[in-house]
Amino acid sequence: MANSWNTIHIFSFGTVQVISDTQNVQVPFTEVEVEAQAVIDDIWANKPEDYRGEKTYHAINNFNTLFSDWLPKESSIESFRVQVADLDQSLLDSLAAAALAYTPSVTK
C-alpha cells in the first residue's frame, strides 16, 4: 500500500506543500496552522541538545517514515535533522491529511 503522503514542506513564506503518490498540493499556512504548528513544535522539541539556532526556519522538510530536516532562516546557522522515530508520526499524518483535504473557497 502506498503512503498517504511522501513529503511535507513547511515554508517560511506561508505555504505548506504536501506530495503524495497522486497529489501535489500547496496550501496557505493559515489554513492548516494548528496542524503545522504542532509539527513545528514537535520537531523543535526534538532538536539536538547542542543546537544554538533560533526557532526560525526557511523550510522544514519532512520525509514520511524517515526524518525531518530543519533549514534555518539564517544561512550561517547549521541545519538539523530529527529521525521519525523521535517524532509524533500522528502529527505529521494530521498535517498531511488537512493539507490534502483542503479546498480553496471560491469568491465571486
C-alpha atoms as an extended CHARMM CRD file, in Angstrom:
* protein
*
       108  EXT
         1         1  MET       CA              0.0000000000        0.0000000000        0.0000000000  PROA      1               0.0000000000
         2         2  ALA       CA              1.2870000000        3.4590000000       -0.8760000000  PROA      2               0.0000000000
         3         3  ASN       CA              1.9290000000        6.0430000000        1.8000000000  PROA      3               0.0000000000
         4         4  SER       CA             -0.8230000000        8.6040000000        2.2400000000  PROA      4               0.0000000000
         5         5  TRP       CA              1.9390000000       11.1920000000        1.8110000000  PROA      5               0.0000000000
         6         6  ASN       CA              5.5910000000       11.1630000000        0.8500000000  PROA      6               0.0000000000
         7         7  THR       CA              6.8600000000       14.6620000000        1.6180000000  PROA      7               0.0000000000
         8         8  ILE       CA              5.6540000000       17.6830000000        3.5790000000  PROA      8               0.0000000000
         9         9  HSD       CA              7.3780000000       21.0330000000        3.1380000000  PROA      9               0.0000000000
        10        10  ILE       CA              6.6200000000       23.8590000000        5.5590000000  PROA      10              0.0000000000
        11        11  PHE       CA              7.9240000000       27.0900000000        4.0530000000  PROA      11              0.0000000000
        12        12  SER       CA              8.5690000000       30.2930000000        5.9950000000  PROA      12              0.0000000000
        13        13  PHE       CA              6.8150000000       32.3240000000        3.3070000000  PROA      13              0.0000000000
        14        14  GLY       CA              3.4450000000       30.9340000000        4.3940000000  PROA      14              0.0000000000
        15        15  THR       CA              2.9070000000       27.8020000000        2.3410000000  PROA      15              0.0000000000
        16        16  VAL       CA              2.6430000000       24.1230000000        3.2200000000  PROA      16              0.0000000000
        17        17  GLN       CA              3.2150000000       21.6630000000        0.3880000000  PROA      17              0.0000000000
        18        18  VAL       CA              2.2440000000       18.0060000000        0.6160000000  PROA      18              0.0000000000
        19        19  ILE       CA              3.2540000000       15.4740000000       -2.0040000000  PROA      19              0.0000000000
        20        20  SER       CA              1.7170000000       12.0150000000       -2.2080000000  PROA      20              0.0000000000
        21        21  ASP       CA              1.7840000000        9.3630000000       -4.9120000000  PROA      21              0.0000000000
        22        22  THR       CA             -1.2060000000       11.0260000000       -6.5850000000  PROA      22              0.0000000000
        23        23  GLN       CA             -1.3060000000       14.6390000000       -5.3300000000  PROA      23              0.0000000000
        24        24  ASN       CA              0.9420000000       17.6560000000       -5.0300000000  PROA      24              0.0000000000
        25        25  VAL       CA             -0.8560000000       20.4420000000       -3.1780000000  PROA      25              0.0000000000
        26        26  GLN       CA              0.1600000000       23.8040000000       -1.7980000000  PROA      26              0.0000000000
        27        27  VAL       CA             -1.9510000000       25.2480000000        0.9870000000  PROA      27              0.0000000000
        28        28  PRO       CA             -1.7310000000       28.5900000000        2.7700000000  PROA      28              0.0000000000
        29        29  PHE       CA             -0.1350000000       28.0490000000        6.1870000000  PROA      29              0.0000000000
        30        30  THR       CA             -3.0980000000       29.7900000000        7.8250000000  PROA      30              0.0000000000
        31        31  GLU       CA             -5.4670000000       27.0810000000        6.5390000000  PROA      31              0.0000000000
        32        32  VAL       CA             -3.5730000000       24.2990000000        8.3480000000  PROA      32              0.0000000000
        33        33  GLU       CA             -1.9480000000       26.3950000000       11.0680000000  PROA      33              0.0000000000
        34        34  VAL       CA             -2.9510000000       24.2560000000       14.0520000000  PROA      34              0.0000000000
        35        35  GLU       CA             -1.6250000000       21.0650000000       12.4630000000  PROA      35              0.0000000000
        36        36  ALA       CA              1.5010000000       22.7390000000       11.0480000000  PROA      36              0.0000000000
        37        37  GLN       CA              2.3780000000       24.4340000000       14.3240000000  PROA      37              0.0000000000
        38        38  ALA       CA              2.0650000000       21.1140000000       16.1590000000  PROA      38              0.0000000000
        39        39  VAL       CA              4.5810000000       19.5650000000       13.7250000000  PROA      39              0.0000000000
        40        40  ILE       CA              6.9320000000       22.5460000000       14.0270000000  PROA      40              0.0000000000
        41        41  ASP       CA              6.7970000000       22.3980000000       17.8280000000  PROA      41              0.0000000000
        42        42  ASP       CA              7.4120000000       18.6300000000       17.8440000000  PROA      42              0.0000000000
        43        43  ILE       CA             10.4720000000       18.9190000000       15.6030000000  PROA      43              0.0000000000
        44        44  TRP       CA             11.8080000000       21.8580000000       17.6180000000  PROA      44              0.0000000000
        45        45  ALA       CA             11.3240000000       19.9450000000       20.8820000000  PROA      45              0.0000000000
        46        46  ASN       CA             13.4610000000       17.1380000000       19.4640000000  PROA      46              0.0000000000
        47        47  LYS       CA             16.3050000000       19.2720000000       18.0710000000  PROA      47              0.0000000000
        48        48  PRO       CA             19.8520000000       18.2770000000       19.0520000000  PROA      48              0.0000000000
        49        49  GLU       CA             20.7520000000       19.3600000000       22.5740000000  PROA      49              0.0000000000
        50        50  ASP       CA             23.6840000000       21.4320000000       21.3320000000  PROA      50              0.0000000000
        51        51  TYR       CA             21.6880000000       23.3070000000       18.6700000000  PROA      51              0.0000000000
        52        52  ARG       CA             22.0170000000       27.0520000000       19.2500000000  PROA      52              0.0000000000
        53        53  GLY       CA             19.9280000000       28.4960000000       16.4140000000  PROA      53              0.0000000000
        54        54  GLU       CA             16.6990000000       30.4250000000       16.8030000000  PROA      54              0.0000000000
        55        55  LYS       CA             13.2670000000       28.8910000000       16.2940000000  PROA      55              0.0000000000
        56        56  THR       CA             13.0400000000       30.4360000000       12.8420000000  PROA      56              0.0000000000
        57        57  TYR       CA             13.2170000000       28.4570000000        9.6370000000  PROA      57              0.0000000000
        58        58  HSD       CA             13.4330000000       28.8760000000        5.9080000000  PROA      58              0.0000000000
        59        59  ALA       CA             11.8960000000       25.4530000000        5.3450000000  PROA      59              0.0000000000
        60        60  ILE       CA             11.1290000000       22.2760000000        7.2300000000  PROA      60              0.0000000000
        61        61  ASN       CA             11.2250000000       19.2090000000        5.0110000000  PROA      61              0.0000000000
        62        62  ASN       CA              9.5030000000       16.0740000000        6.3020000000  PROA      62              0.0000000000
        63        63  PHE       CA             10.0100000000       12.7080000000        4.6240000000  PROA      63              0.0000000000
        64        64  ASN       CA              7.4510000000       10.0810000000        5.5990000000  PROA      64              0.0000000000
        65        65  THR       CA              8.8500000000        7.3030000000        7.8100000000  PROA      65              0.0000000000
        66        66  LEU       CA             12.3870000000        8.7490000000        7.5270000000  PROA      66              0.0000000000
        67        67  PHE       CA             13.2370000000       12.1330000000        9.0620000000  PROA      67              0.0000000000
        68        68  SER       CA             12.5520000000       15.8630000000        9.2260000000  PROA      68              0.0000000000
        69        69  ASP       CA             15.1290000000       18.4620000000        8.2250000000  PROA      69              0.0000000000
        70        70  TRP       CA             15.0510000000       21.9390000000        9.7940000000  PROA      70              0.0000000000
        71        71  LEU       CA             16.6310000000       24.5360000000        7.4920000000  PROA      71              0.0000000000
        72        72  PRO       CA             17.2100000000       27.7520000000        9.4500000000  PROA      72              0.0000000000
        73        73  LYS       CA             16.3000000000       31.1730000000        8.1610000000  PROA      73              0.0000000000
        74        74  GLU       CA             19.8980000000       32.3420000000        8.6540000000  PROA      74              0.0000000000
        75        75  SER       CA             22.1690000000       30.6540000000        6.1120000000  PROA      75              0.0000000000
        76        76  SER       CA             25.1160000000       30.8950000000        8.5150000000  PROA      76              0.0000000000
        77        77  ILE       CA             23.3730000000       28.5710000000       11.0010000000  PROA      77              0.0000000000
        78        78  GLU       CA             23.6400000000       24.8030000000       10.5430000000  PROA      78              0.0000000000
        79        79  SER       CA             20.5010000000       22.8210000000        9.8040000000  PROA      79              0.0000000000
        80        80  PHE       CA             19.4850000000       19.8250000000       11.8730000000  PROA      80              0.0000000000
        81        81  ARG       CA             17.7050000000       16.5240000000       11.3010000000  PROA      81              0.0000000000
        82        82  VAL       CA             15.3120000000       14.6320000000       13.5490000000  PROA      82              0.0000000000
        83        83  GLN       CA             14.6370000000       10.9650000000       12.8630000000  PROA      83              0.0000000000
        84        84  VAL       CA             10.9870000000        9.9980000000       12.5440000000  PROA      84              0.0000000000
        85        85  ALA       CA             11.3400000000        7.5920000000       15.4760000000  PROA      85              0.0000000000
        86        86  ASP       CA             11.7910000000       10.6630000000       17.6880000000  PROA      86              0.0000000000
        87        87  LEU       CA              8.7130000000       12.4440000000       16.3280000000  PROA      87              0.0000000000
        88        88  ASP       CA              4.9750000000       12.0370000000       16.7570000000  PROA      88              0.0000000000
        89        89  GLN       CA              4.0130000000       10.4760000000       13.4180000000  PROA      89              0.0000000000
        90        90  SER       CA              0.3340000000       11.2190000000       14.0610000000  PROA      90              0.0000000000
        91        91  LEU       CA              1.0670000000       14.9670000000       13.9590000000  PROA      91              0.0000000000
        92        92  LEU       CA              2.6960000000       14.6420000000       10.5410000000  PROA      92              0.0000000000
        93        93  ASP       CA             -0.1660000000       12.4600000000        9.2960000000  PROA      93              0.0000000000
        94        94  SER       CA             -2.7400000000       15.0010000000       10.5540000000  PROA      94              0.0000000000
        95        95  LEU       CA             -0.9760000000       17.8520000000        8.7690000000  PROA      95              0.0000000000
        96        96  ALA       CA             -0.7930000000       15.8580000000        5.5500000000  PROA      96              0.0000000000
        97        97  ALA       CA             -4.4720000000       14.9050000000        5.7730000000  PROA      97              0.0000000000
        98        98  ALA       CA             -5.5370000000       18.5040000000        6.4290000000  PROA      98              0.0000000000
        99        99  ALA       CA             -3.5000000000       19.8280000000        3.5110000000  PROA      99              0.0000000000
       100       100  LEU       CA             -4.5890000000       17.1040000000        1.0980000000  PROA      100             0.0000000000
       101       101  ALA       CA             -8.2530000000       17.7000000000        2.0300000000  PROA      101             0.0000000000
       102       102  TYR       CA             -8.0090000000       21.4930000000        1.6610000000  PROA      102             0.0000000000
       103       103  THR       CA            -10.4120000000       23.0230000000       -0.8150000000  PROA      103             0.0000000000
       104       104  PRO       CA             -9.9490000000       26.7170000000       -1.5450000000  PROA      104             0.0000000000
       105       105  SER       CA            -13.0340000000       28.8450000000       -1.1060000000  PROA      105             0.0000000000
       106       106  VAL       CA            -14.4640000000       30.3370000000       -4.2610000000  PROA      106             0.0000000000
       107       107  THR       CA            -15.1490000000       34.0630000000       -4.0790000000  PROA      107             0.0000000000
       108       108  LYS       CA            -17.3740000000       35.7140000000       -6.6660000000  PROA      108             0.0000000000
